[in-house]
Every structure is written in structure tokens, then in C-alpha cells.
Amino acid sequence: MTARLAPGWNDDALYLRFLRRDHADDGKFLTGVLTTGIYCLPSCPAKRPKRENVRFFHTPDEARRSGLRPCFRCRPDSLYRGEEFHESLFEQTAARARQEPAKFRSIGDLARTSGLSRTALNDLFRDHAHESTGAFLRRVRVESACHLLATGTKPADAALQSGYGSASTFHQQFAERTGMTPAAYAALGERTQFEIHLPECYRTREILAFFGRDAAAVSERVHSNGFTKCFEAEARAVAVEIVFQGDTAVCSTDAGAGYAAHRAALRMLGLESDAASFERQFGKDATLGTLFRSQRGLRIPLTPQPWEALGWAIMGQQISLQAAVALRRGLMEACGQLHPPTGLRAFPSPEAVAAADTNLLRQLKFSASKAEYLLAAARAVVSGDLPINRIRDLSARHAARLLGSIRGVGPWTVQYVFLRGAGFADCLPAGDAGLARGLAEPLGARPDENGVKTAMDRFAPFRSLAACHVWASLNNEVKKNDD
């Protein structure tokens, strides 16, 4: 590939961009460091050198002619050859850990498999999974244990096969991620009611607001202390009612749907959000720290499945919330499965949407382009070109490319799907109008898209939570005024 420098950029401007570590600049220029004798991509995680020791180049050949060699961390030559080296390395390493978690009892075990140092491995996982290597291993072990318990494995054996060295660690980490004990989880297949223990300072207001956007209650029904949500699981409509009782969420569902309802409940309750780490790191931020502290315990509610987030994002592009809700309601009434006991409908599956046609969507008030975009996305999922249910297993960059290859899916839609559908922790839909409105008061003026990015980038690797805090502040301000 050929690097292109933007017109009017000089070395000082390039150095400022180099300091930002923006992946969008990769392929536009290369940075040579005279003191180390290497050249890097702009996004390289290595420590930034002084300005006087930096030179800029258009291509790897140009950098090598100056006596420099490629960086072993960011591997610039791979990018310029069109190779996605780090994406493949991450996905292969992560896949091995998921397949054989017992072989990777420590970060060092995974580092040796990948051929990277512990520091470089952590950079790789932060970049491609939006979580540390340790957090990834904890998540994978619990997911493995859940699968084993659901298929009849005894808790002690599930712990051993999932890579746990002690029973106490297994029970602690399992409870933290699932809200219940291993024994209680194993019994879900025979139960229609179960309880999820909620973390300290858990906030319900934002959860109820997110699932209460549609007052007509086609797919969800919100009440004062909980909500009911309908979704599709194993080709049938399923409903789960969640009632908040102190530090517990009491969940009721259909017979035989316990495991699916539990997975959906964890996502909808936002229990994978690392609110505690975010608050420790940014609770005293000079600009937004007061806001973060006032909303302590806020978490990110996800859709029951990633496909619903993608469909919602496509419908919500460049129209008001009210208009988007109306489109979603019409689509569910036309294509979503009915859950007779509640009268609610599931968000239609990709197969149901792909089987529709433009004429039907036009009758539902979709614009011609929006109908085309939604159908293209559904067909990509059905064909396997877009493995939406495995999006969390992919490199975030790989997933972004797959999503972005669908006509009508731009940067805002990708980031929204990552945030609400995949649960990636470091997303920023910088062009979102709500973020700009929410930042206007603390910044003293409403920022443009670049201003939003500048203001929010310092909250990496937790920009998803920071964005949700800003969005929540708008609703909470309205609530405060109403009170």
C-alpha cells in the first residue's frame, strides 16, 4: 500500500498526531526514531521520544534507506504489505485459550504461546480485545465453566477443566461474572426462576431508561422496579422478567430457557462493565470526575444479542429517537416472533429480516436506503460473511472491517454495535449528537466531532463507560428537573 500524507501537514503537525496514537493514521506516515534506530506506525504503543529525535517518512523503503529498521512491536512492514499480522496473532492466541483454558493458567503461559513478552501481549489484548490479558483469561475460564456446567459436568471438574488452580478462586471469579454460584448455575436448565446477585452501588435507573425507550412496549415492558424483555433463543420467542429487590435481580423465564435467559440477563444488566476500575482511575478527572462520581455504579446495558444492536443502529442512523423507535416497532410487529404469554415480540432474527423485501420495509416507513442497508446486513449475517454472534471473539479491528464492508455501516454504527452489542470496553461513537450535547456544559461549549474525540480519548481504555456516563447525564438532568 502507498502512504499518503495529508496536504499541508508539516513535521510538527505530524508529531502532534504521532502523540495521539491514532490507528486512523496508520498507513498515512511512518515515524523514525534516531536514538533507537527503528521506524514505527503512528499507533505504536512504545514510549514517545522527544521531538528532536523523530523523523517522518512516506514508506518503509524510505525509512530503511535512512538506516532504520522496522519496529518489532507494531510491525509496520506488515501493514504496508497489506498483512494484518497483529489481528491474526490475537485471534489465534485467543482461540487457543478458549479451546484449552486449562493449558493457560497464567499470563506467562499465554505469552510463551504467542511469542510475545507479557507487556507486548497485554498491549495486543488491549488493542484488539479492549481488555487486559488477565481480564480475558478470567472471562474465558468462566465461559468455559458455564458451558461445562450446562452440559452436566460437576463443579469441581468444571473448575479443573477450565484452568482453575483452587476452588476458592473458581467460586469467587464465577460469582463475580455470573452473579450466582456454580451449583445454582448448573441447575438453570430445570428452573424458571433464578437470582443474580448485583454488585455494590448497582444503578437501575439507566437500565430501565435504556429498555424503556419504546412506550408502546412491543419487545420490552418496563415497570417501577424492573422490566420484561422478549428475545429469540433457539428459534423461539423467550421472555425474561427481571425484578430488582435490594442487591438482587430476581429473574423469571420460560421452561427450558434458563441458560439463555441468564445469558441475556447478564448482558442487559451490564454486569460485564468494569465500573470499579473505571471509577478508581477517572473518578477525580478535572472535567468529568464530578459527573462520574454522581453516577457511581453506572453500567452499560447491552442488547440480548449483538444482531439486535446492529439492526437498531442501522434504523437509528441520522433520524430522531422517536422515528427510530417507530421503525423498530413496525419491524418487530411485521417480522418478530410473538411470545403469547406476555404479548411481546422478539426482535426479528437475521433470517426473518433477510427473508423480507424492500417493499415490505418501505410499507413500514423505511427509506429506500435504510431498507437496503438493513437487508444487506441481515443477508451478510445469514451467509456467514458477518459472524455477528462471534464478534467478541474477533479482533476489534477485524470486526470493524467486516462491519464497515456492509453498505450503509459507517464509523458511528460500528462503534455503537461494539458498545451495545459486543461489549467492547473502549468504544467512542465520536459523531454522536448526544455526546456533543452532554459535553457542552463541562467543556464550556458544544464540541464538534474532533472535539468530542479529544475530550474523550483520555478515558481509554474505558471510553465506552465514559460515553455512557455522558449520555446518562442528559437523561438524569431531565429527571432531576422533573423532580
C-alpha angles and dihedrals in degrees: 000000000000120000117227123200115213114252113265097020114137129186094268091053090048091051091054090052090046089057090057095060090216114176088208088073094056108115093021097084143346128230121222120199112205096196094056099030094230137115124218146184115261090249095054109137092220120119113279115250126218117280094247091059095054130091128178130225139187098217141012090250090058091049093048092050086060090059098259129131129213120268115255092213103053096022097210095187091063091058093047091050088054092252121139095209099161094046091055092044092052095045094047092047093047092047092054091051091050093047097046109018093162090066092060107057093151141028087249091061090054092044092055091050092051095044091235133117117253090255094050091046091053090050088051093052094043090052099044105025101028090230138083121265090249092052090049092052092048091050094047093049093052092046089051091049091049091054092048094047091049090055095051104269115147115248095247092051092044090054093051095046091048094056103260117148097195137032093227093055090047094052093045097049093040092053092046093055102034104029092231143068121270090248092053090048092050089057095054093098090068099039136082094191131047139159129235117201110227124219124252115285092012111178120215099180096081093043091054092044092053094051093039097064092107110062090187089068100219097151103008137028120204126200134175097279105024148341144243120229129191120207139157120259126170091353096305136093113256130183130203123192115205119196120185113223112172108295093349136082109211109206127197123187146156124294111276093014099093098114094043091047092050092051091048093046093052090052095045092047091052093231094154091063110110094220095158095057091045093052094046091052101039107018090105097045109147094230108031103014093102090053092048092050093048089056097041113167095027113155136187115255112212130201114259089253132016093241091066090056091051093049092047092048093052091049092047097052113126096341134097123273090247092054092047092050089052092052091048092048093051092048092052093047090051101039111010123102116251121236100208099198092060102022089231126130130222121237102264117261121245088254092055092048093045089053090057122083139221093262092059093048091047089054086054089058097258114150114242092253095046091050090051092049094049093047091048091052093048092048091049089055093046093048092050094243088117111039092198096170091055096044091115089058093058130079108268088235092051091047091049091054092049092049093043092053090068112092111254096019108117135169096285092052092047092051093046092052090047091051102040101024109031101028096230108169102215107053127137122186088193095179093059112126092212092059090052091050093047093050095047096087100043092043095043093237138042107268127221120231093280090048091053090051093049092049095046103038092081089066093067129159087032102043092130091063092042090054091049090051090055092048092047091051089064093054093040091051090054090048091049091052092047090052 
